[in-house]
């Protein structure tokens, strides 16, 4: 099968290392598309020892002569976008890389961020608080406006009259909410309007029709890589609701957020960390609250790219991974951070859940049921060797090869890419 059009998704709770995998694969791609989420996700790419962090721009921006697309499924924070574009060295036009932002992408406004923070604070203050653990970046609030059909889109930023009408309506509504519900000051229309016009002037050269760009590339046999944010278990429909993000992180989201029909995709790549992490609230069956969790956090540098929050850490969960493989139709696994597991006395992998004395290998579709399960582990020997210099599968220690073999056997999905360090070069390709 050819692999000209590929979807790359997170197969766990996000933070699987998608940015570094996209960066490696973008070397062979002609087009890289970011199709959902917003600046609440951060993709870290390390090239030549230098760290690059993208919250909105596709990770393919570091390669020359690429088409990089921000799709209509993204909610775009203009200030973050401007900061990232200005921070590129060299600038996109100097390396021949084209950047296209869908005019249909929705804009994260300053009031979305205010409402996000206030809503989260109000949830946490209630008895038996139900805080979600959001990043405060206004993502959920922006998606609310999108589906309430009052959202401001990127295309509106370059249409002053339409922007004025939409913004006046939103300012009136949001001011009432801020004043009457939260006891906060209302919004200044003039200040917001001038700021939004300035965003439009900066973004105008980049705004386009992402659907036409992607369709044209596909028709011309270009290699297209769709880059997802967050992970399957944070998907708004298929994740551990309500402890989820506000967009569709699974492979199906590529079609709506990236405007390409399902039949045109050749393969889905699932990015899987060699252990598990999670940020924010919600169930996490294999979380380790002791020495192991702390060791994984420190060895893996498990701190949020966007917020700096320490990530919750634990062993690999095969039950959850099989669920992700089924939901996404995974064709291959990109396994990251295998090097972090070097030096442990033993490794554990969750193969079943136990509830009231009964075992199951089925991932429950309820976060409240998942909260009550106990992980059933199988143990494996670890390895002491530093594997960061390995460049072929056979160079890995036998215990590392066996660990990978168990993942393949348990999921029925081949592991085609293995990350043994943070850099581009720290990658093993195996029948990819």
C-alpha positions in Angstrom: 0.0 0.0 0.0 1.2 3.5 -0.7 1.4 5.9 2.2 1.0 9.2 0.5 -1.8 10.5 2.8 -1.2 9.7 6.5 -2.9 10.7 9.7 -0.8 10.9 12.9 -2.7 10.9 16.1 -2.0 10.5 19.8 -3.1 7.0 21.1 -3.0 7.8 24.8 -3.8 10.9 26.9 -1.8 13.3 24.8 1.9 14.3 25.3 3.0 11.1 23.5 5.7 12.9 21.5 3.7 13.7 18.4 5.7 16.8 17.6 9.0 15.0 17.4 7.5 12.2 15.3 5.9 14.7 12.9 9.2 16.5 12.6 10.9 13.2 11.6 8.2 12.2 9.1 7.9 15.7 7.6 11.3 15.1 6.0 9.4 13.0 3.4 6.2 15.0 3.3 5.2 17.7 0.9 2.3 19.0 3.0 1.8 19.0 6.8 -1.7 19.8 8.2 -2.7 20.7 11.7 -6.4 19.8 11.9 -7.8 20.4 15.4 -7.3 21.8 18.9 -5.7 25.1 19.7 -2.8 26.6 21.7 -3.6 24.3 24.7 -1.3 21.8 23.0 2.4 22.1 22.6 4.6 20.1 20.2 8.3 20.1 21.1 10.8 19.6 18.3 14.6 19.4 19.0 16.8 20.0 16.0 20.6 20.3 16.4 20.2 20.6 20.2 17.8 23.6 19.8 14.3 23.3 21.2 11.4 24.6 19.1 7.9 24.6 20.6 4.8 25.0 18.4 1.4 25.5 19.9 -0.4 26.3 16.6 1.9 26.0 13.7 2.4 22.6 12.1 5.7 20.9 13.1 6.7 20.8 9.5 7.5 24.5 9.6 11.2 23.7 10.3 11.7 22.1 6.8 12.2 24.1 3.6 9.8 23.9 0.7 6.8 22.5 2.5 3.2 23.6 2.4 2.0 23.9 6.1 -1.7 24.2 6.7 -3.7 25.2 9.7 -7.1 23.6 9.1 -10.6 24.8 9.8 -10.9 22.4 12.8 -8.3 24.5 14.7 -9.3 27.3 17.1 -6.6 29.9 16.6 -5.3 32.3 19.1 -4.0 35.2 16.9 -1.5 36.5 19.4 0.0 33.1 19.8 0.0 32.6 16.0 1.8 36.0 15.5 4.3 35.2 18.2 5.2 31.8 16.6 5.5 33.2 13.1 7.7 36.0 14.3 9.8 33.6 16.2 10.7 31.4 13.2 14.3 31.8 12.1 14.5 32.0 9.2 11.0 33.3 8.3 8.8 30.9 6.2 9.1 32.9 3.0 12.9 32.8 3.2 13.0 29.0 3.2 10.3 28.6 0.6 7.8 27.2 3.0 4.2 28.3 2.5 1.9 28.7 5.4 -1.9 28.7 4.8 -4.5 29.3 7.5 -8.0 28.3 6.8 -10.4 31.2 6.8 -12.9 28.9 8.4 -10.8 28.3 11.6 -12.4 30.0 14.6 -10.6 32.7 16.6 -9.9 32.5 20.3 -10.7 35.9 21.6 -9.5 37.4 24.9 -12.9 36.9 26.5 -12.7 33.2 25.8 -9.6 33.0 28.0 -11.3 35.0 30.8 -14.4 32.8 30.7 -12.3 29.7 30.7 -10.4 30.6 33.8 -13.5 31.9 35.7 -15.5 28.8 34.8 -12.8 26.5 36.0 -12.4 28.5 39.2 -16.2 28.3 39.8 -16.2 24.5 39.2 -13.3 24.0 41.7 -15.0 26.1 44.4 -18.2 24.0 44.4 -18.6 21.1 46.9 -17.1 18.0 45.5 -15.5 20.3 42.9 -15.7 19.2 39.3 -12.8 21.1 37.8 -11.6 19.7 34.4 -8.0 20.9 34.6 -8.1 23.1 31.6 -5.1 25.2 30.5 -7.0 28.5 30.6 -6.3 29.1 27.0 -10.0 29.6 26.1 -10.3 26.5 23.9 -13.5 25.2 25.2 -15.2 28.6 25.3 -14.2 29.2 21.7 -15.6 25.8 20.6 -18.9 26.7 22.5 -19.3 29.8 20.4 -18.5 27.8 17.2 -21.3 25.4 17.9 -23.6 28.1 19.1 -23.0 29.7 15.7 -21.8 33.0 17.0 -18.1 32.4 16.7 -15.7 34.8 14.9 -13.7 33.1 12.2 -10.3 33.9 10.8 -11.9 35.2 7.6 -13.9 37.8 9.6 -10.6 39.4 10.7 -10.1 40.9 7.3 -13.8 41.9 6.8 -14.2 45.0 9.1 -18.0 45.3 8.8 -18.7 41.6 9.5 -16.2 41.6 12.3 -17.8 44.7 13.8 -21.3 43.2 13.8 -20.2 39.8 15.2 -18.0 41.3 17.8 -20.6 43.8 19.1 -23.0 40.9 19.6 -20.4 38.8 21.5 -19.2 41.8 23.6 -22.8 42.4 24.7 -23.4 38.8 25.6 -20.1 38.1 27.2 -20.2 41.3 29.2 -23.5 40.3 30.8 -22.0 36.9 31.7 -18.9 38.5 33.2 -20.9 41.1 35.2 -24.0 39.2 36.3 -22.6 35.7 36.9 -18.9 36.3 37.9 -19.1 39.9 39.2 -16.3 40.9 36.8 -15.9 44.0 34.7 -17.4 43.9 31.2 -15.6 44.2 27.9 -14.4 47.2 25.9 -15.7 46.9 22.3 -13.4 49.5 20.8 -10.3 48.1 22.3 -11.1 44.5 21.1 -12.2 45.7 17.7 -8.9 47.6 17.0 -6.9 44.6 18.3 -8.7 42.2 16.0 -8.2 44.4 13.0 -4.5 44.4 13.7 -4.5 40.6 13.8 -6.3 40.6 10.5 -3.6 42.9 8.9 -0.9 40.5 10.0 -2.7 37.3 9.1 -4.0 38.5 5.7 -1.2 37.0 3.6 -1.6 33.6 5.2 -5.4 33.3 5.0 -6.7 30.9 2.3 -9.0 28.0 1.5 -7.4 24.9 3.2 -9.8 22.6 1.5 -8.7 23.5 -2.0 -5.0 23.5 -1.0 -5.2 20.0 0.5 -7.4 18.6 -2.3 -5.0 19.9 -5.0 -2.0 18.4 -3.2 -3.8 15.0 -3.0 -4.8 15.0 -6.6 -1.2 15.7 -7.6 0.1 12.8 -5.7 1.8 14.9 -2.9 2.7 13.2 0.4 0.4 14.7 3.0 0.8 14.3 6.8 -2.1 15.3 9.1 -0.9 16.2 12.6 -3.2 15.8 15.5 -3.0 17.4 19.0 -3.9 15.9 22.4 -4.8 12.2 22.3 -7.5 9.6 21.7 -8.4 9.4 25.4 -9.0 13.2 25.5 -11.3 13.2 22.5 -14.6 15.0 23.2 -16.7 12.0 22.0 -14.4 9.0 22.6 -12.3 10.1 25.6 -12.9 10.0 29.3 -15.7 12.6 29.3 -16.0 15.1 30.9 -12.3 15.1 31.5 -11.5 15.7 27.9 -10.5 18.4 25.4 -13.1 20.2 23.2 -12.2 18.8 19.8 -12.0 15.5 17.9 -8.5 14.1 18.4 -9.1 10.8 16.8 -8.4 9.9 13.1 -11.9 10.8 12.1 -11.2 14.4 13.1 -8.8 14.7 10.1 -11.7 14.5 7.7 -13.8 17.3 9.3 -10.9 19.5 10.7 -8.6 18.9 7.7 -11.3 18.7 4.9 -10.3 15.5 3.2 -12.6 12.5 2.7 -12.0 9.2 4.6 -11.3 7.2 1.5 -8.3 9.3 0.6 -6.3 8.3 3.6 -3.7 5.5 3.3 -2.6 4.9 6.9 -3.2 6.0 10.5 -0.1 6.3 12.7 -0.6 6.1 16.4 2.0 7.8 18.6 2.4 5.8 21.8 4.7 6.7 24.7 6.5 3.6 26.1 4.8 4.4 29.4 1.7 6.6 30.2 1.2 10.2 31.3 -1.8 12.4 31.8 -2.2 16.1 32.6 -5.2 17.5 34.3 -8.1 15.8 36.1 -9.7 12.5 35.3 -9.2 8.7 35.7 -5.8 7.2 35.0 -5.7 3.5 35.9 -1.9 3.0 35.8 -0.9 6.2 37.6 1.9 5.7 40.1 1.8 8.1 43.0 5.1 6.9 44.4 8.8 6.5 43.5 8.1 5.0 40.1 5.9 7.8 39.0 8.4 10.4 40.2 11.2 8.6 38.5 9.4 8.5 35.2 8.5 12.2 35.5 12.1 13.2 36.1 13.7 10.9 33.5 11.2 11.7 30.9 11.1 15.5 31.7 7.3 15.1 32.0 6.2 18.7 32.5 3.5 20.3 30.3 4.8 22.3 27.3 2.0 24.8 27.6 1.5 25.1 31.3 4.7 23.7 32.9 2.5 21.5 35.1 4.0 18.2 36.2 2.4 15.3 34.3 0.9 12.3 36.1 3.0 9.2 35.3 2.5 5.5 35.2 3.0 2.2 33.4 1.9 1.4 29.8 -1.8 0.5 29.5 -2.6 -2.1 26.9 -6.3 -2.1 27.5 -6.5 1.6 26.7 -4.1 1.2 23.8 -6.2 -1.5 22.2 -9.2 0.8 22.5 -7.3 3.5 20.7 -6.2 1.1 18.0 -9.8 0.1 17.4 -11.2 3.7 17.4 -8.6 5.0 15.1 -7.9 2.1 12.8 -4.2 2.2 13.6 -2.0 0.8 10.9 1.3 1.3 12.7 2.7 2.5 16.0 5.3 5.1 16.5 6.8 4.3 20.0 8.4 7.2 21.8 10.7 7.6 24.9 11.7 4.0 25.0 15.1 5.2 26.4 13.3 6.5 29.6 12.7 2.9 30.6 16.4 2.1 30.8 17.7 1.2 34.2 14.5 0.3 36.0 14.5 -2.9 38.1 11.5 -4.2 36.3 8.8 -2.9 33.9 5.1 -3.4 34.2 2.3 -3.3 31.6 -1.4 -3.2 32.4 -3.1 -6.0 30.4 -6.5 -6.1 32.2 -8.8 -4.1 34.5 -10.3 -5.6 37.6 -13.6 -4.4 39.1 -15.3 -6.1 42.1 -13.2 -9.2 41.6 -14.0 -9.5 37.8 -11.4 -9.0 35.2 -11.9 -7.5 31.7 -9.7 -6.4 28.8 -12.3 -4.0 27.5 -11.9 -0.2 28.0 -15.1 1.1 29.6 -16.9 3.9 27.8 -17.6 5.7 31.1 -15.0 7.8 33.0 -16.9 7.0 36.2 -16.5 3.2 35.6 -12.9 3.7 34.7 -12.3 5.6 37.9 -13.1 2.4 39.8 -10.9 -0.1 38.0 -7.7 -1.6 39.3 -4.9 -2.4 36.8 -3.7 -6.0 36.4 -0.1 -6.0 35.5 2.4 -8.3 33.8 6.1 -7.8 34.7 9.0 -7.6 32.3 12.8 -7.4 32.8 14.3 -4.0 32.0 17.7 -3.2 30.6 20.6 -1.2 31.9 22.2 -0.1 28.6 22.0 3.4 27.3 20.0 2.9 24.0 20.1 6.5 22.8 22.8 5.7 20.2 21.0 2.6 18.8 19.9 3.1 15.2 18.6 -0.3 14.2 16.2 -2.7 16.0 18.9 -5.3 16.3 21.1 -2.9 18.3 18.6 -2.7 21.0 19.0 -4.9 24.1 17.0 -8.2 24.0 14.8 -7.0 26.9 13.9 -3.8 24.9 13.1 -5.9 21.8 10.9 -8.2 23.9 9.0 -5.3 25.3 8.3 -4.0 21.8 7.3 -7.5 20.7 4.8 -7.7 23.6 3.2 -4.4 22.5 2.9 -5.7 18.9 1.5 -9.1 20.0 -1.0 -7.5 22.4 -2.4 -4.9 19.9 -1.9 -6.6 16.6 -0.3 -3.4 15.4 3.3 -3.3 14.2 5.8 -0.9 15.8 7.4 0.8 12.9 9.2 3.8 14.5 11.0 3.8 17.8 12.2 6.9 19.6 15.3 6.4 21.7 16.0 10.1 22.4 14.5 13.6 21.9 16.3 14.6 18.7 15.5 13.9 15.0 18.4 11.5 14.7 17.4 9.5 17.8 15.0 7.3 15.7 14.9 3.7 14.6 12.8 2.9 11.6 11.6 -0.7 11.3 9.4 -1.8 8.4 7.9 1.7 8.3 
